[in-house]
Amino acid sequence: MAKSANSTLRFIDLFAGIGGIRKGFEQACSELGIFADCVLTSEIKPHAVSVLKQNHPEEKISGDITKISTADIPDFDFLLAGFPCQAFSAAGKRLGFADTRGTLFFEVERILRDKKPRGFILENVEGLVNHDRVNPQDKIGRTLSVILGRLSDLGYKVSWQVLNAKDFGVPQDRKRIYITGTFSEFPDLQNFEAKRSVLSDVLERNLQTSDSRFVRLILSHYSVGQLYGMSIKDKRGGGNNIHSWDIDYKGKTTAQEKELLNLLLKERRKKKWAAEYGIDWMDGMPLTTDMIRTFYDAENLEEMLEDLVAKKYLKKEHPKRKVGNKREQDDSLPVGYNIVAGKMSYEVAKILDPAGIAPTLVAMDMEHLFVGDGDGIRKLSLREGLRLFGYPDDFKFDVSVQDGYDLLGNTVVVPVIKQVALRVLNICALEKDNESECA
């Protein structure tokens, strides 16, 4: 399709990250025969800016949008923004507009109000939907209500929908909210044609596998095929969970000790122990020797417990009592034994099943997700990470693995953006000669 002056659509990309929203938007424009011209990109994270420059070397990347006057922004047709989500995310403190990052939505509002582009596409975490919800029966919380109200007050017909990447041909379970609007119609964000894929569709082959002591221990107990879909954590996880004592990571354990640890892992979650202590229940109570004897009465119980403490499978602690919004150990209560169970405690948290899909990829967790490769296991490569967000293989991503994981955990799913953009762009009139322009 030939591109002409009257089929050019100008857009700006705010809080751009590595340019995922832009990529999906440009793909949609290309499919419709529209030339997409980015007239401003704003991003402040240095390694994200580096990636943007790698992929758009001819463009200037602007910095902090709060320091850019509306008068200095060229006229444009569409605004794209993945405004910062930490203020609304379950992984953050969920302060919303009380958080400085939350108020960055108002930068989007400022620019829309002053420039009046034909439309916009915004992306954020699913947690935005219920953030600051007053009544459980309310469909949305006050934060999203404020956002939608402000956008509507500007004259836009606003639509929103939570969409999952796994329905758009990307093997990742990733739900995000998409908010769109135009002056002429409410964009339809429902009934997208489902397209599915699995992890093996994006995996590379014959890469360097991990050879750490932890990995060697895992592979000495399980074959690669047996590991698919398994998590490694000292918490309950049903049949898909491997514990540190299953592979003797902290020291050799007997069959009896393994039995004790498995029982303690389950029993410590029962609410009756909190009643005995006279405190509020918490998930994972330390249990005294006498409590443990009620479900595991071995002659050498004390010796076993002390041995497991010495190996650091167990720890001694007082039960915790609520003090304000926190829990603190109450040394007036007897010391008990508890499982040492921190989140992401080990080098490997999960081995992904190639016939399944990845969980929601989060920056701080990505380095603990492993995949099988031949006779070994390894971390996800950066190229695999990009594919799990639908980026094409020609996308340049020359960064360290650590920076790459950080950027990927905060990026968007390109194919979802493309399909959302097609819905919004199709509101624009298409000329009969197949050259497109917004009416």
Backbone torsions as a table, in degrees:
resi	resn	phi	psi	omega
1	MET	NA	121.9	178.0
2	ALA	-67.6	142.7	178.7
3	LYS	-101.3	139.0	-179.3
4	SER	-134.2	170.3	-176.2
5	ALA	-58.2	-38.4	-176.2
6	ASN	-85.6	5.2	172.9
7	SER	-112.4	19.9	178.5
8	THR	-92.2	134.4	177.7
9	LEU	-123.2	122.6	-178.0
10	ARG	-94.6	141.5	-179.8
11	PHE	-145.6	161.8	173.2
12	ILE	-121.3	151.2	-175.5
13	ASP	-124.2	105.7	-176.6
14	LEU	-101.6	147.5	-176.3
15	PHE	49.0	52.5	-162.9
16	ALA	-68.5	-24.0	-173.8
17	GLY	60.0	-128.4	177.6
18	ILE	-97.9	8.8	173.2
19	GLY	93.3	26.9	-178.0
20	GLY	-68.0	-41.0	178.4
21	ILE	-65.2	-42.5	177.5
22	ARG	-59.0	-44.5	-177.5
23	LYS	-60.3	-47.2	179.4
24	GLY	-65.2	-38.2	178.9
25	PHE	-65.8	-43.7	178.8
26	GLU	-64.8	-37.2	177.4
27	GLN	-63.3	-40.4	178.4
28	ALA	-65.8	-43.6	178.6
29	CYS	-60.6	-43.8	-179.8
30	SER	-60.1	-41.5	179.7
31	GLU	-63.2	-29.3	-179.2
32	LEU	-94.7	3.4	179.4
33	GLY	75.4	25.0	179.8
34	ILE	-103.3	135.5	174.2
35	PHE	-86.1	116.2	-178.7
36	ALA	-94.2	122.3	-176.5
37	ASP	-116.8	109.7	178.6
38	CYS	-80.7	117.4	-175.5
39	VAL	-102.3	-7.9	174.2
40	LEU	-162.5	132.1	173.6
41	THR	-124.5	128.3	-179.2
42	SER	-120.3	125.1	177.2
43	GLU	-159.3	144.7	-176.6
44	ILE	-115.4	-18.6	-177.4
45	LYS	-73.9	122.1	-172.6
46	PRO	-55.3	-45.6	-176.6
47	HIS	-75.1	-21.7	172.2
48	ALA	-71.5	-41.9	177.5
49	VAL	-60.0	-39.0	178.4
50	SER	-59.4	-43.5	179.7
51	VAL	-67.1	-40.8	177.5
52	LEU	-59.5	-42.1	180.0
53	LYS	-68.3	-34.3	177.3
54	GLN	-62.6	-38.7	-175.9
55	ASN	-91.3	-17.9	179.5
56	HIS	-137.6	63.5	-172.4
57	PRO	-62.4	-21.0	-177.1
58	GLU	-86.2	-4.9	-174.4
59	GLU	-104.6	152.0	172.2
60	LYS	-90.2	132.3	177.4
61	ILE	-98.3	118.3	179.0
62	SER	-79.0	158.6	-177.5
63	GLY	-92.1	-133.2	-173.8
64	ASP	-60.2	118.8	-177.4
65	ILE	-66.4	-24.6	179.7
66	THR	-68.3	-16.9	-179.1
67	LYS	-103.6	8.2	179.7
68	ILE	-107.1	117.9	179.1
69	SER	-68.5	144.4	177.2
70	THR	-56.9	-36.2	-178.9
71	ALA	-63.2	-22.4	-179.2
72	ASP	-91.5	-0.1	178.3
73	ILE	-94.4	125.1	178.7
74	PRO	-61.3	155.1	175.3
75	ASP	-60.2	147.6	-177.6
76	PHE	-153.1	167.9	-177.0
77	ASP	-101.9	-33.4	-177.9
78	PHE	-135.4	142.1	175.6
79	LEU	-109.0	130.1	175.6
80	LEU	-116.1	136.4	-179.2
81	ALA	-158.5	125.5	167.6
82	GLY	-104.1	71.6	-172.4
83	PHE	-60.6	146.6	-170.0
84	PRO	-48.2	136.1	-171.1
85	CYS	-105.9	-8.9	-172.9
86	GLN	-58.1	-32.0	-177.6
87	ALA	-67.1	-18.0	-178.0
88	PHE	-116.0	-5.0	-171.6
89	SER	-81.1	146.8	174.9
90	ALA	-63.5	-22.4	179.8
91	ALA	-80.3	-13.2	179.9
92	GLY	-105.5	-161.2	-178.4
93	LYS	-88.9	-4.8	174.9
94	ARG	57.1	45.5	179.7
95	LEU	-85.8	-15.0	177.3
96	GLY	60.9	-130.8	-176.4
97	PHE	-70.2	-9.9	174.7
98	ALA	-76.7	-14.3	178.9
99	ASP	-95.8	137.9	-179.8
100	THR	-54.4	-38.5	-179.5
101	ARG	-66.2	-32.3	178.1
102	GLY	-63.9	-35.2	-177.6
103	THR	-71.8	-8.3	179.6
104	LEU	-66.6	-17.2	172.1
105	PHE	-57.8	-34.4	-176.3
106	PHE	-69.4	-17.9	170.9
107	GLU	-69.7	-38.7	174.7
108	VAL	-61.6	-46.6	-179.7
109	GLU	-61.2	-42.5	-179.9
110	ARG	-57.4	-47.3	-175.6
111	ILE	-70.6	-40.0	176.8
112	LEU	-62.6	-41.3	-179.0
113	ARG	-65.4	-42.6	-174.5
114	ASP	-80.5	-33.5	-173.8
115	LYS	-100.9	-22.3	177.4
116	LYS	49.9	55.5	176.0
117	PRO	-68.8	166.4	-176.6
118	ARG	-69.0	-26.5	-178.5
119	GLY	-167.6	177.6	-178.8
120	PHE	-153.1	157.8	171.9
121	ILE	-134.1	121.8	178.6
122	LEU	-119.2	147.9	179.0
123	GLU	-133.3	143.1	178.1
124	ASN	-157.5	177.4	-179.3
125	VAL	-72.4	155.4	179.4
126	GLU	-60.0	-29.5	-179.1
127	GLY	-60.1	-19.1	177.6
128	LEU	-61.8	-29.3	-175.4
129	VAL	-61.2	-46.5	-175.4
130	ASN	-101.6	2.1	-176.4
131	HIS	-59.3	131.9	179.4
132	ASP	59.0	41.4	177.7
133	ARG	-80.7	129.9	-175.9
134	VAL	-81.3	-50.5	-178.0
135	ASN	-113.9	135.8	-178.7
136	PRO	-55.8	-28.1	-178.6
137	GLN	-81.6	-8.7	179.5
138	ASP	-67.1	139.0	-179.3
139	LYS	-68.3	-37.0	-179.3
140	ILE	-135.5	161.5	177.2
141	GLY	-86.5	176.7	-176.0
142	ARG	-68.0	-31.4	-178.4
143	THR	-63.4	-50.5	178.2
144	LEU	-64.6	-36.6	178.3
145	SER	-59.6	-42.0	177.4
146	VAL	-62.9	-46.2	-179.0
147	ILE	-59.8	-49.2	-178.6
148	LEU	-64.6	-38.5	178.7
149	GLY	-64.3	-42.5	179.8
150	ARG	-64.4	-41.1	179.8
151	LEU	-67.2	-40.8	178.1
152	SER	-65.2	-37.7	179.3
153	ASP	-62.6	-22.6	177.5
154	LEU	-80.8	-3.2	177.9
155	GLY	100.3	2.8	-178.6
156	TYR	-85.0	145.4	170.4
157	LYS	-91.0	109.0	-165.3
158	VAL	-105.6	134.4	173.9
159	SER	-124.3	151.8	174.6
160	TRP	-145.1	154.2	179.5
161	GLN	-160.9	143.1	170.7
162	VAL	-89.3	124.2	-178.9
163	LEU	-123.4	148.5	-178.0
164	ASN	-110.7	128.7	-178.5
165	ALA	-54.8	-31.7	-176.2
166	LYS	-64.6	-16.6	178.4
167	ASP	-90.7	1.8	-176.0
168	PHE	-122.4	29.3	175.1
169	GLY	79.3	16.0	179.2
170	VAL	-116.6	123.9	-175.3
171	PRO	-79.3	61.5	177.6
172	GLN	-144.6	134.6	176.9
173	ASP	-86.6	92.4	-173.7
174	ARG	-136.9	106.8	178.9
175	LYS	-95.6	132.5	177.3
176	ARG	-141.1	154.3	176.2
177	ILE	-93.6	137.4	177.1
178	TYR	-120.0	128.2	-178.2
179	ILE	-120.1	124.3	-177.4
180	THR	-133.6	161.8	177.0
181	GLY	-165.7	150.1	171.4
182	THR	-138.2	168.7	177.7
183	PHE	-78.5	-22.9	-170.6
184	SER	-98.9	-36.7	-177.1
185	GLU	-145.2	158.7	171.5
186	PHE	-80.0	117.9	177.7
187	PRO	-60.6	140.1	179.1
188	ASP	-90.7	113.3	-177.9
189	LEU	-111.4	27.4	179.6
190	GLN	-120.0	164.1	173.3
191	ASN	59.4	45.0	171.7
192	PHE	-73.4	146.5	177.3
193	GLU	-69.0	123.6	-177.1
194	ALA	-72.5	136.9	176.9
195	LYS	-136.2	127.9	-174.0
196	ARG	-119.1	152.6	172.7
197	SER	-148.0	170.1	179.0
198	VAL	-123.8	168.0	-173.4
199	LEU	-58.3	-37.8	-177.9
200	SER	-61.2	-20.2	178.8
201	ASP	-68.4	-20.1	-175.8
202	VAL	-116.2	-4.1	-175.1
203	LEU	-77.9	142.6	171.0
204	GLU	-84.5	169.3	-177.9
205	ARG	-127.5	151.7	173.1
206	ASN	59.6	39.3	172.6
207	LEU	-89.5	168.0	179.9
208	GLN	-64.4	125.8	179.3
209	THR	-93.0	165.0	-178.1
210	SER	-77.7	143.5	179.6
211	ASP	-130.3	34.3	179.6
212	SER	-76.4	164.9	177.2
213	ARG	-58.9	-41.5	-178.7
214	PHE	-61.4	-46.6	-179.8
215	VAL	-65.4	-41.0	178.4
216	ARG	-61.3	-38.3	177.6
217	LEU	-64.0	-44.3	179.3
218	ILE	-59.2	-48.3	-175.7
219	LEU	-72.3	-15.8	175.1
220	SER	-79.2	-15.7	-179.7
221	HIS	-108.6	-24.6	-174.6
222	TYR	-137.6	146.5	171.0
223	SER	-78.9	163.5	179.1
224	VAL	-57.9	-43.6	-179.9
225	GLY	-62.3	-35.9	178.2
226	GLN	-68.4	-23.1	-176.6
227	LEU	-81.6	-17.0	-175.6
228	TYR	-57.5	125.5	178.5
229	GLY	82.7	2.3	-176.9
230	MET	-89.9	141.6	172.8
231	SER	-103.1	153.0	178.2
232	ILE	-123.0	104.9	-178.2
233	LYS	-162.7	149.7	179.8
234	ASP	-90.6	54.8	175.5
235	LYS	-137.3	170.7	177.6
236	ARG	-68.7	142.2	179.5
237	GLY	-159.6	17.1	178.4
238	GLY	65.3	-152.7	-177.4
239	GLY	-74.3	-7.7	-179.5
240	ASN	-101.4	25.3	-176.0
241	ASN	-126.0	134.2	173.4
242	ILE	-111.6	133.6	178.8
243	HIS	-101.9	162.0	-178.5
244	SER	-60.6	-32.1	179.9
245	TRP	-75.7	-19.3	175.8
246	ASP	-65.9	-27.3	179.7
247	ILE	-112.8	8.7	179.0
248	ASP	54.7	41.3	-174.5
249	TYR	-65.8	-38.7	-176.7
250	LYS	-95.8	0.5	-178.7
251	GLY	144.7	157.0	-177.5
252	LYS	-62.9	133.4	176.5
253	THR	-122.9	147.1	177.9
254	THR	-82.4	167.0	176.4
255	ALA	-59.9	-35.6	179.1
256	GLN	-66.3	-42.6	179.3
257	GLU	-66.3	-39.6	177.1
258	LYS	-61.3	-42.0	178.7
259	GLU	-61.6	-43.8	179.1
260	LEU	-62.0	-46.2	-179.3
261	LEU	-62.6	-41.0	179.7
262	ASN	-65.6	-38.9	177.6
263	LEU	-68.9	-43.6	179.9
264	LEU	-62.8	-38.1	178.7
265	LEU	-57.1	-38.0	-178.8
266	LYS	-83.0	-46.7	-173.3
267	GLU	-66.6	-34.4	-175.6
268	ARG	-63.8	-11.5	-178.8
269	ARG	-92.6	-2.0	-177.6
270	LYS	-77.8	137.2	-173.3
271	LYS	-70.9	-18.0	-177.1
272	LYS	-63.4	-27.8	-179.2
273	TRP	-68.1	-37.4	176.8
274	ALA	-62.1	-38.1	178.7
275	ALA	-63.8	-39.5	178.4
276	GLU	-64.5	-37.8	178.6
277	TYR	-77.6	-22.0	-176.4
278	GLY	76.9	34.5	179.2
279	ILE	-130.9	168.3	175.8
280	ASP	-67.1	141.4	-179.0
281	TRP	-67.0	141.6	169.9
282	MET	-132.3	152.1	-174.8
283	ASP	-76.5	92.8	179.8
284	GLY	118.2	69.0	-177.7
285	MET	-84.0	140.6	169.6
286	PRO	-70.6	136.7	-176.4
287	LEU	-116.0	137.1	178.0
288	THR	-73.2	167.7	178.3
289	THR	-58.3	-41.8	179.9
290	ASP	-63.9	-39.7	176.5
291	MET	-62.4	-43.2	-178.0
292	ILE	-65.4	-35.2	-179.9
293	ARG	-62.1	-22.1	-179.9
294	THR	-68.8	-20.0	177.9
295	PHE	-125.8	-5.8	177.0
296	TYR	-152.6	88.7	-173.3
297	ASP	-100.0	75.0	178.5
298	ALA	-92.7	148.3	-179.7
299	GLU	-59.8	-41.1	-176.5
300	ASN	-98.8	32.2	-174.4
301	LEU	-57.9	-49.0	-178.1
302	GLU	-59.6	-41.4	179.2
303	GLU	-63.4	-42.6	178.8
304	MET	-62.5	-45.3	-178.5
305	LEU	-61.8	-44.0	-178.9
306	GLU	-67.6	-35.1	176.7
307	ASP	-64.5	-40.1	-180.0
308	LEU	-71.9	-28.5	173.5
309	VAL	-69.0	-43.9	-179.9
310	ALA	-60.7	-34.9	178.7
311	LYS	-85.3	-4.7	176.4
312	LYS	71.6	24.7	167.4
313	TYR	-78.8	-31.5	177.8
314	LEU	-120.1	160.3	173.3
315	LYS	-134.9	153.3	175.8
316	LYS	-97.3	133.8	178.4
317	GLU	-159.4	159.3	172.5
318	HIS	-81.2	151.3	171.8
319	PRO	-58.8	152.0	-178.6
320	LYS	-99.7	137.8	178.8
321	ARG	-112.3	145.3	177.7
322	LYS	-66.6	129.4	174.5
323	VAL	-130.1	97.5	-173.1
324	GLY	67.9	-125.1	178.7
325	ASN	-94.5	5.1	-176.7
326	LYS	-116.3	170.9	171.2
327	ARG	-119.5	132.5	179.9
328	GLU	-130.1	145.0	178.5
329	GLN	-61.1	135.9	-179.7
330	ASP	-105.1	102.7	-174.5
331	ASP	-74.7	0.5	172.9
332	SER	-82.1	-11.7	178.7
333	LEU	-99.4	151.3	-175.3
334	PRO	-64.5	148.2	176.8
335	VAL	-70.0	139.0	176.8
336	GLY	-129.1	-179.3	179.7
337	TYR	-106.6	136.1	-179.6
338	ASN	-137.8	154.1	176.8
339	ILE	-70.0	138.1	172.3
340	VAL	-81.5	105.3	-170.1
341	ALA	-141.2	87.9	176.0
342	GLY	-99.6	156.3	177.4
343	LYS	-70.7	139.7	-179.5
344	MET	51.4	45.6	-176.7
345	SER	-69.4	-27.0	-169.6
346	TYR	-119.5	162.0	-178.8
347	GLU	-53.8	-40.0	179.7
348	VAL	-112.2	120.9	177.6
349	ALA	-97.4	-32.9	-177.5
350	LYS	-158.3	142.7	172.5
351	ILE	-107.0	115.4	-172.8
352	LEU	-72.7	143.7	179.2
353	ASP	-85.4	119.7	-178.0
354	PRO	-63.0	-19.5	178.2
355	ALA	-90.5	-0.2	179.5
356	GLY	-114.9	-154.5	178.5
357	ILE	-126.7	163.2	179.3
358	ALA	-78.8	152.3	171.0
359	PRO	-71.7	176.4	175.9
360	THR	-57.6	121.5	-176.7
361	LEU	-82.7	122.0	-178.7
362	VAL	-119.8	141.4	-172.9
363	ALA	-51.3	-47.9	-172.9
364	MET	-75.6	-12.7	-178.3
365	ASP	-102.1	-18.3	-169.4
366	MET	-60.5	-35.0	-176.8
367	GLU	-71.9	-9.7	179.3
368	HIS	-100.1	2.4	177.8
369	LEU	-96.2	127.0	-176.9
370	PHE	-119.0	158.3	175.4
371	VAL	-130.5	156.3	175.7
372	GLY	-79.2	144.8	176.3
373	ASP	-149.2	105.4	-175.5
374	GLY	64.7	-125.3	-179.5
375	ASP	-94.5	8.5	-177.2
376	GLY	-132.1	-174.5	175.7
377	ILE	-130.6	156.2	-177.6
378	ARG	-155.7	169.9	175.2
379	LYS	-73.1	161.0	173.0
380	LEU	-62.7	136.8	172.5
381	SER	-76.3	161.7	178.3
382	LEU	-65.1	-34.1	178.0
383	ARG	-66.1	-40.7	175.7
384	GLU	-62.8	-39.7	177.3
385	GLY	-60.3	-44.5	177.6
386	LEU	-61.0	-42.6	179.5
387	ARG	-64.1	-31.8	178.7
388	LEU	-71.2	-7.0	172.7
389	PHE	-115.1	8.2	174.6
390	GLY	78.8	17.0	177.1
391	TYR	-75.6	141.6	177.5
392	PRO	-69.7	157.1	-175.2
393	ASP	-70.0	-12.2	176.7
394	ASP	-88.7	3.8	178.4
395	PHE	-72.6	128.7	-176.9
396	LYS	-84.2	134.9	-174.5
397	PHE	-149.8	62.2	-176.6
398	ASP	-89.3	82.7	178.6
399	VAL	-139.5	169.1	175.5
400	SER	-67.9	159.8	178.8
401	VAL	-60.1	-43.1	-178.9
402	GLN	-62.5	-47.2	177.7
403	ASP	-65.6	-36.0	179.1
404	GLY	-62.2	-45.0	177.7
405	TYR	-61.4	-41.2	179.5
406	ASP	-61.1	-44.6	-179.3
407	LEU	-68.6	-40.9	-178.6
408	LEU	-66.3	-39.8	-179.0
409	GLY	-63.2	-15.8	-178.1
410	ASN	-117.4	10.8	-178.4
411	THR	-93.7	-175.4	-177.2
412	VAL	-112.3	167.7	178.6
413	VAL	-93.9	111.2	-171.7
414	VAL	-57.6	-47.3	-178.6
415	PRO	-62.5	-30.8	176.5
416	VAL	-67.3	-45.8	178.0
417	ILE	-58.3	-42.6	-179.2
418	LYS	-58.7	-46.9	-177.6
419	GLN	-68.4	-38.0	175.5
420	VAL	-64.0	-43.7	-180.0
421	ALA	-62.3	-39.2	177.8
422	LEU	-60.0	-39.8	179.0
423	ARG	-64.1	-41.8	-178.5
424	VAL	-71.7	-44.0	-178.0
425	LEU	-67.7	-29.6	179.8
426	ASN	-69.8	-12.4	172.5
427	ILE	-69.7	-27.1	176.4
428	CYS	-70.5	141.3	-179.3
429	ALA	-69.0	136.3	175.2
430	LEU	-102.0	128.3	-180.0
431	GLU	-69.4	151.5	-175.8
432	LYS	-62.5	-22.8	179.3
433	ASP	-86.4	13.8	178.1
434	ASN	70.1	7.0	170.4
435	GLU	-92.3	133.1	-167.7
436	SER	-102.4	144.1	169.7
437	GLU	-154.3	155.0	176.7
438	CYS	-78.3	131.3	-179.2
439	ALA	-70.0	NA	NA
